[in-house]
Structure formats: structure tokens, C-alpha cells
């Protein structure tokens, strides 16, 4: 694990402020638009050791998936997609975290979905630390990664009448975290 930073993050543990955070995904739908969903139940933390090396870990409860149609929500929870009865959580554990001079943030880690674990590299930015109006020290993390859903056993698709398929295979993972330093 390596850490390259000119903006130090305090040693210790940082937990997710779920009120001010978001975990979701985006996927091309019907070739013409981008469909988005999010998860309401998730948790995780950023731990920074005495050596300054950050480690990011988290999980998402699959049944907390939010979409605008309950029939679609049930289909996404089914074995065609997440199979939430058998695989109730998705997890992420970082292996390497690097922070660039301009706040660039890159995280290489292992993502497990539906019992399948693969390496993923997420890129984005880190901001802070800053003190909020209640006196809490906070940092912000924005990350995106792209994964092929088929790598995780999410294979369902439907052919379109004029060619192509209902869903693209590439899914963009979108994570926006506000983390608060634990005392």
C-alpha cells in the first residue's frame, strides 16, 4: 500500500457521514439514455495509519437499492441480477491508495459483487480536511470506476427489435463520501 500526498490526512479513522454521502451506479439503457440507481444502506471508513498510508473499506446492502419502479427493483434483487437473498452485500477493500498534489485520489482495491471478487481502480478527488460548523474535522472523497457487470455474474440482457441490447455491459460506479474524523 502506498500513499503519496502533500495534503496530509490526519492519522486515525474517518467514518462516512451518510446524510451527506451517495453510493450509486449508472449504465447505458436502450442505447439512448443513462439509467441511474443508488443504495440507501451502506457504511465504511477510511483508516490512516501512523505511516500515513490510507486504507478505504466499505459495504453496500443490496436490498437498499433505490430505483423509480418497484417491479424493476424486484428484478434487480432477483438471481437475474444481484441475487440479494444469497448475496446480501457488496464489499470493497482497498489495496493501494494514492493522493496527488492537486487532490487527485486513486484507489486500487477488490470489489465483491454476487460472490465474485475482481480488482477495480477508482479515480477521483479528495478535498479537505475542513472543519464543519459543529467543529467536526471532515474530508470529501469523489470516486468513479467502470466495471463490466458480466464479470460479477450480472448477465441478464434483452435484445432490442432493431439490434443491440437493453443494457450496456459497462457500469459506472459513483461514490461521493463525506467522512468525519473519529475522536
C-alpha positions in Angstrom: 0.0 0.0 0.0 1.4 3.4 -0.8 0.4 7.0 -0.1 1.6 10.0 -1.9 0.2 13.2 -0.5 1.1 16.8 0.0 -2.2 17.4 1.8 -1.9 15.2 4.9 -4.9 13.4 6.2 -4.8 13.0 10.0 -3.9 9.7 11.3 -6.9 7.7 12.6 -10.3 6.6 11.5 -12.7 8.5 9.3 -16.3 7.3 9.1 -19.0 8.0 6.5 -21.5 10.8 7.1 -24.4 9.0 5.4 -26.6 12.2 5.3 -24.0 13.9 3.0 -22.8 10.9 1.0 -24.0 9.0 -2.0 -23.3 5.5 -3.4 -24.7 4.7 -6.8 -24.2 3.5 -10.4 -25.0 4.5 -14.0 -25.5 2.3 -17.0 -26.5 2.9 -20.7 -30.1 1.8 -21.2 -31.7 1.1 -24.5 -28.7 2.6 -26.3 -30.2 6.1 -25.9 -30.0 7.1 -22.2 -28.2 6.5 -18.9 -30.1 4.8 -16.1 -29.1 5.5 -12.6 -29.7 3.8 -9.3 -28.4 4.3 -5.7 -28.2 2.5 -2.4 -29.6 3.8 0.9 -27.8 1.4 3.2 -24.0 1.4 3.2 -21.1 2.0 5.5 -17.4 2.1 5.5 -14.4 4.0 6.7 -11.0 5.4 5.8 -8.2 4.5 8.1 -4.9 6.3 8.1 -2.0 4.5 9.8 0.9 6.1 11.6 2.9 5.7 8.3 0.3 8.0 6.6 -1.0 5.2 4.4 -4.8 5.4 3.9 -7.0 2.3 3.6 -10.6 2.6 2.4 -13.2 -0.1 3.0 -16.9 -0.3 2.7 -20.1 -2.3 2.1 -23.5 -1.8 0.5 -26.7 -3.6 1.4 -28.1 -4.9 -2.0 -31.7 -4.7 -0.8 -31.3 -1.0 -0.2 -31.2 -0.4 -3.9 -33.3 2.6 -5.0 -34.9 2.9 -8.4 -38.1 4.5 -9.5 -40.1 1.4 -10.2 -40.8 -1.4 -7.6 -41.1 -4.1 -10.3 -37.6 -3.1 -11.6 -36.3 -3.0 -8.1 -37.6 -6.6 -7.5 -36.0 -7.7 -10.8 -32.6 -6.2 -9.8 -32.8 -8.1 -6.5 -33.5 -11.4 -8.3 -31.0 -14.0 -9.4 -31.0 -12.3 -12.9 -29.0 -9.5 -11.3 -27.8 -9.1 -7.7 -29.5 -12.2 -6.1 -29.8 -10.4 -2.8 -31.3 -13.4 -1.0 -28.0 -15.3 -1.5 -25.6 -12.3 -1.7 -27.0 -9.5 0.6 -23.9 -7.3 0.5 -21.3 -5.9 -1.9 -17.9 -5.1 -0.4 -14.9 -3.1 -1.3 -11.4 -3.2 0.3 -8.6 -1.1 -0.9 -5.1 -2.4 -1.6 -3.4 0.8 -2.6 -4.4 4.4 -2.2 -2.6 7.4 -3.7 -3.2 11.1 -3.3 -1.7 13.5 -5.8 -0.6 17.1 -5.2 -3.8 18.5 -6.7 -6.1 16.3 -4.6 -6.2 13.6 -7.2 -7.3 10.4 -5.5 -6.8 6.9 -6.9 -7.8 3.7 -5.1 -7.0 0.2 -6.3 -8.9 -2.5 -4.5 -11.1 -5.6 -4.5 -14.8 -5.3 -5.3 -17.0 -8.2 -4.5 -20.5 -8.5 -6.0 -22.6 -11.6 -6.1 -19.8 -13.7 -4.8 -17.3 -12.6 -7.5 -14.3 -10.6 -6.5 -12.2 -8.6 -9.0 -9.7 -5.8 -8.8 -11.0 -2.3 -9.5 -9.3 1.1 -9.9 -11.4 4.1 -8.9 -10.3 7.6 -9.6 -11.5 11.0 -8.4 -10.6 13.6 -5.9 -10.2 14.2 -2.2 -10.9 17.5 -0.5 -10.0 18.8 2.9 -9.6 18.3 5.7 -12.0 21.1 6.8 -13.8 21.8 10.0 -17.7 21.9 9.7 -20.0 24.3 11.6 -20.2 21.8 14.5 -16.4 21.6 14.9 -16.0 18.2 13.3 -13.0 17.6 11.0 -14.2 16.3 7.6 -12.8 15.3 4.2 -14.7 14.7 1.0 -14.0 11.9 -1.5 -15.4 11.7 -5.0 -14.7 8.4 -6.9 -15.8 6.8 -10.1 -14.9 3.4 -11.6 -16.1 1.4 -14.5 -16.7 -2.3 -14.3 -18.1 -5.0 -16.7 -21.2 -6.3 -15.0 -20.7 -9.7 -16.6 -17.5 -10.2 -14.5 -19.8 -10.3 -11.5 -22.4 -12.6 -12.8 -24.8 -9.9 -13.8 -25.5 -11.3 -17.2 -29.2 -10.7 -17.9 -30.0 -8.7 -21.1 -32.6 -8.4 -23.7 -32.2 -7.9 -27.5 -33.8 -4.9 -29.0 -36.0 -5.2 -32.1 -33.7 -3.1 -34.2 -30.5 -4.5 -32.9 -28.4 -4.0 -29.8 -29.3 -4.8 -26.3 -31.4 -3.2 -23.5 -28.3 -2.8 -21.2 -24.7 -1.9 -21.8 -22.1 -4.1 -20.1 -20.1 -1.3 -18.7 -21.4 0.1 -15.4 -20.0 3.3 -13.9 -19.8 3.2 -10.1 -20.2 6.6 -8.5 -19.3 7.3 -4.9 -19.4 10.6 -3.1 -18.4 10.4 0.5 -18.2 13.0 3.3 -16.1 11.4 6.0 -15.8 12.6 9.6 -12.8 12.1 11.8 -13.5 9.9 14.8 -12.3 11.1 18.2 
